Amino acid sequence: PADLAEDIRRQIVLGLIDLGFNIEAAHHEVAFGQHEIDFKYDDALSTADNVVTFRYVTRTIAKLNGLHATFMPKPLTSENGSGMHVNLSLSKDGKNAFYDQQDEEEVDQMAYHFIGGVLEHIKGITAISNPLINSYKRLVPGYEAPVYITWSGPNRSSLVRIPAARGQSTRVELRSPDPSCNPYITFAAILAAGLKGIKEKIDPGEGTDVNIYDLTPKGLADRNIETLPPTLLDAANHLAKDDFLRDALGAHVHENLLRIAYAEWDAYKLQVHDWETKRYLNAV
């Protein structure tokens, strides 16, 4: 009864189905006015196309109903932000290469090495998957957003997790990207890092089975858990130093990503924000 946009969400779902989408779930999320619609996986390029189409259809149908749909990562200060969790798997001879029925967890070593590669390059990837100043307002503790560079099984407080489904549904989920990103470059960067992990058999380290949000700073330090870059500037600096991502994406793409990120940061620095005015104008 409290979901006043249910009918509009239904219109969006039906519009996507008309365009060939296979919709798996649609529901209201935890934040005010926040909605989630999940569509079935496909190859990387088709999925990137679907992300772009999804955003266009959603905005258009919202506008036709006198509303505005935003994919801004953190539109409201006191509410959870909006993410774009990316689920990935690889196939070999038509079978899921991340699934191993003989393993105790039914997960092939290839999946762990894929995670290792992603974790090794995640700080640079974050400048791509979270490209706005506002992206980093979402990536803070306390709002169900991934902040800590860890992996786990079904533990939702980890940056990377392996959901419980097995067989053809065995997959790795990266929880940090947000819907403002360019899906083509984001998917390319994630896959390149993961494939490097497989090629070099990169160990992701021990998984984390506790709620990381409950750990103290000492607890995080004892487990050697690092955090994602706290700002776009920090993320861009990590991307600038990542020679692997430069080679994987090409120098032209890499340089333009950095140019845009630094220009965004410079524009942000020049602004005096309402928070500053309200906090300091009459206080000093």
N, C-alpha and C positions, 0 to 999 in steps of 0.2 A: 504493500500500500504506500510506502514511503518513496518508492522508486517512480518518480513522476515522469521520467523520460523513457519508461519501458516501451511505449509505443514507437517512439522515434528510434530507439535501438533496434526494435523489430523491423522498421522500415530499412534501416541500414543493412541489417542481416539479409533481408529479402533482396535488396538491391545488389549486394555482393553475390548472392546465390545466382541471380540472373546473369551475372558476369562470369560465372563458372567457378566461384569460390566454393570450397568444401568447408562449411562452418562447423566447428567442433563444439564450441561453447560460447555463450554470451550472457553476461550478468553485470549487475552493479558491483563496483569495487568499494573499498572501505572509505575512501575520501568523498567529500561532498561533491556531487555531480560527476563522479569518476566512473568510467565504464570500461569493461574489458570484453573484447571479442577475439576469439582464437580461431585461426583457420589452419587447415591441414598443411603439413610440410610438403615441400617439393624440392627440386634441385635449387642450387644457390641463386642462379640468375633468375629463374622463374619466381622464386620467393621474394627477391628484391623488387621485381616488377609488381608483385602482389602488394608489397608494403606501400609502394607509391600509389597504386590504384586504390588501396584501402583508405589512405589518407584523403585522397581526392573525393571518393564517394562519401566518406563520413562528413567532411566539411560541407559538401554540396547539399546533402539531405538535411543536415542541421540548419543550414541557411534557409532552405525551403520551408522549414518549420519556424522561422523567426529566431533561431538560436545560433550561437557560434561554438563550433567544436575546435578545441585547441589541442595540439600535441606538445605544448610547452611542458618541459620536464617537472617544473615545480611552480604551478600558477598561484598556489595559496600557501601562505606562510605556515599556518598551523596544521596543514593537512599532508598526508602522504603524497609523494610525487608520483609521476607516471613513468614506468619503465617500459622497455621493449626487450623482454627476455628472449635470448636467441638459443634455440635448441638445434644441436648439430649431431649428425652421425655420418659415417662413411659406409659405402657399400662396396662389396667385392663379389663379382660373379652373381649379382642379384641378391646377395645376402648381406645382412647388417654386420659390418666388420668389427663393431664394438661389442658384439655379443659372443660370449664363449660359454657354452653349456657346461663345460668341464670345470670352469673356475668356481671357487666357493661363492663368489658374489655374482657369478654369471656375467662377468665383464672382462673383455679381452684386454691384454696388456697394452694394445694399441690405443685404447681409450685413455688409459692413464698417461701414456706418453703424449698424446694429443693435449691433455690438460696441462702437462708439464710445459709444453711449448707455449701455450696460451698464457700461463702464469708468468713465464719468463719475460714476455713482451707486453704484458697487460698495461703497464704504466704508459707506454707509448701508444698502445691501441686506444686507451681511454680518451686521448685527444681527438680521435676519429669517431669513436662510438658515443662520446659525450661532448659535442662540439660547441656548446653554448656556455656563456657565463652562468646562466641559470641552471645548467646541468649539474653544477656542483653544489647547488642549494638542495638538490635531491640526495646527493651522495653524502649524507651525514648520518651519524648514529641516531637511532631512536624512531625512525620512520620506515622500518622494514626494507630499507635500501641496502644493497651490499656495499660495504666499505672496506672490509678486511680481505686481504689477498690470501685466500685459503680455498680448499676444495673439500667436498664431503659427499656422502651418499645423499639421502633425502633431506639433509639439514638445510633449511631455507635461510639461515643466517650466513652461509658461505657465499663467496663470490661465484664459485663454480660448483655445481652439484650434479650428481648422477641420479635422475629421478628413478622411482622404484620399478617402472615398467621394464620388462625384459623382452627377449626375442627380437622381432623386427622393430620394436619400439625402444630398444636400448639407445640411449643418447646422452649427450653432455649438454648441460644448460649453463650458459653464461648470463648472469643476472644484472650486469652493470649497464649495458647499452640503454639509451633512451630513444623515444620516437622522433627526436629532432635530427637524428643522424642521417647521413647518406647511406642507405642500406647496401649499395653496391660496393663501396669502398670499405665499409665496416665488415661485411661478410668476407671480402677478399683478405683483409688484414687478419681476421680471426682464423680463417682457414690456412693462410700461409704460416702463421705461427704454430698452429696445431700440427700441420704436416711436417714442419721442421722438427717438432717434438717427436713425432713418429720416426723420422729419418735418423735423428740423433739419439733416440731413446732417452729423452729427458725425463728424469725422475721428478714427479710433482711434489714429492715429500709426503709426509704422513697426513692423512685426512683428519679433519676436525669434526668430532662427534658431539661437541657441546654447543650450547647457545652462545655464540661469540659476543653477542651484545651484553651478556652478563659478566664478561671477563673484565677485570680491573686492568689498568695500564701495566701493572707488574705481570698479571696473568698473560697478557698479550706478548710482553717482552720475553717471558719465560718460554713461550711457544714459538718465538721468532716470527710472529705474525706482523706483517707490514700492512700499510693502508694504501688505498688508491690515492693518486694525486689530489690534493684538496682544492685546487683551483685550475682553471683552464690554462693559466700561465705555466703552472708546474707540469701539467700534462703535456703541453706543447714543448717544454724544455726536454722532457723525456723522449718525445717523438723525434726531436731534433738530433738527439744522440743515438737513436736506434738505427744503425746502419743496415740491419737486416730488413726492417720495414721499408727503408728507403729503396733497397734493391728489389724487394718483393712488389712494391707498388709502382716503382719507377720514380726517377728523380723529379720529373715534372709534377706528378701528383703529390709527392712528398713535399716539395717546395711550396706548392700552392696551398696545401693543407696548413703548413706553418704560417704562410703569409696571411691567410684568413684568420687563423687563431690569434696571432699577435696583433692584427689590426682590430679584432674584436676586443682584446684585452686593453689596448691603448684607448679605444673609444670609451670603454667602461671606466677607465681611470680618470677621465676628464669630467665625469658626471658627479654632481653633488646630489646624493640620494635623499629621499624623504626621511629615511631612518636617521641619517646624520643631522638633518635640520631639526627634527623633533627632539633628538637627544641632546644636541649641543647648543642650539641657537640661544636659548635662555639660560643655559647652565654655565657658560663661560664668558 
